[in-house]
Amino acid sequence: MVNGWLQRHHYLGGLPGWKHVGVLRHLDNDLIWEGIVVLGTPASRVLSSRGFIEIRRLALRDGCPKNSASYLLGYATRWAASHGYPQVVSYADPSVGRVGCPGDKHRGRIYLAANFRPDGETRDHSRDGGWSSRPTRKIEHLGPKLRFMWEASK
């Protein structure tokens, strides 16, 4: 159910091995999924070994209410903090346009609005063909991504 929804609403589709899913729903005679946030083990082995959790997917259906992304990010950070994850990492892919905003690239404004801080960018894998240690990995969107971190208040 989750992966099927992601196949329709996220440019990277579904994914295996997630730890928790939050769903933004609208009830009006029928149950409609407006958006979804998926948390899981970080793709980066370094971050995984340090106890981080990653927002692996965040997707919204066209026409969602204003601030839906902020609501899902708030849900994700509260869930992470209450389950022993003091830090959350997520990535913005500037090679992809924002839904409903043709030509406007995803630069991470949703993360900044949710108190994530910029934390650099990943290496550009478009020139080397991807990660050789992961032969089954889909080779798409290999350019650099912007990394954002959230830390629980101490």
N, C-alpha and C positions, 0 to 999 in steps of 0.2 A: 504494500500500500504506500509506504513512504517513498521507496525507490521509484515506483510508478509515477507518483506525483512529481518527484524531482526530474524524472525524464522529460516531463512536459513543461516544467517551469524553470529549470536551471540549465545554463549553457554547458555544464559538465555532466549533467545527468545524475543518476543515483550513485551510491557507493556502499561497499561492504564495511562491516566492522564498526559501526557507530555505537556510542555509549548511551546517548540520550537524545530525544527529539522533543522539541517544543512546537506546538501548533497554534497558530492564530486562527480562530474560527469565528464565523458569523452565523448566528442562528436566526433564521427568518423563514419559518416553515420547513426549510431543509438545512441540513448541516453543510456548510461550504468551507473548505479550507482556503483561507486567504493567504497564509504564508507559513513558512516552516524554518526552523533553525535546527541544525544537526551538529551535535558535539561528539568528538571522538579523539582518539590518540593522535597526536600531531604527526604529520607526514615527516617532519624533521626528526631524525633519531636523537639529535642533541637535545631538542626541546622535550621530547618524550621522556628522556632519561632524567630530566630535571623536574618532572611532576606537572608540567603544563597540560592543559586540555586545549584543543583547537576547535574553533567554529569551522567545521568542514564544509558546510553548505548553509547558505541563507538565501531563501528565494521567496518572492512575493508574487501573487497573481496580479495581473493587470487590473488597475482600478481599485487597489486596496485603499483603505482609509489612510489619511495623513498620519505620519509618525508610526506606521506599522513596523518599519525596520527597527526603530528605536525601542519599541515595545518588545520585540523579539530579542534584541541584544540585551536589554535589561533583564529579561527572563533568563537568558543564557548565563549572564554573569552572576545573578543571584543563585541560580542552580549550582553553578561551578563552586562558588564560595561555600555554599551549604554542604557540598559533598567533598570538601577537602582539597579543592583546586584553587590555590591562591592567585594563579595567573592564567589568563586566557589569551590565546594568540589567534589572529585571523589575518587574511590577506585580501587585498584589492587587486584586481587584474586590470590594469589600464588599457589593455588591448581590447577590452570588451566595453561596449556602450551600455549605459544604464537603461533599464526598461522604461519605455515611454519617453525617452529623451534622446532622439537620434543625434549622433555626432558628439554627445556628451560622454566622455570616458569615465569609467569607474575609478575614482581617485581616493576613495575611502572617507568621504564626508560623513557617511553614516556612522563610522567608527569614531571619528572625532566628536560627533554630536553625542555619543554614548560614553564619553570619557575614556576612550582608548587613546594611547599615545603612539605617534609614529615611531617605528623602530627599524628604519632602513628598508632595503629592498633585497630580494633574492637575486641569485646569479641568473644571468641571461643564458638559458639552455637552448635557445633557438639555433645557435651556431654549432653546438656539439651534438645535436640530435637527441638530447634528453639524458635521462639517468641510465647508465649502462647496467647498474645493479638491479634494475627493475625491468626485466625483459617483457613483461606482459602489460606494462604501462601504456596507456593510450598516448600517442605522441601528438598533442595539440596544446596550444596556449603555453608555449615554453618560454616566452619572453619573461623579463623580470617582473615580479609582483611586489607590491608595496606591503610591508608587514606592519601590523598594529598590535599593541599589547595592552591588556587591561590587568590591573593589579588590585586585589581586594585591599580595603583600608585596614591598617593595622591598629 
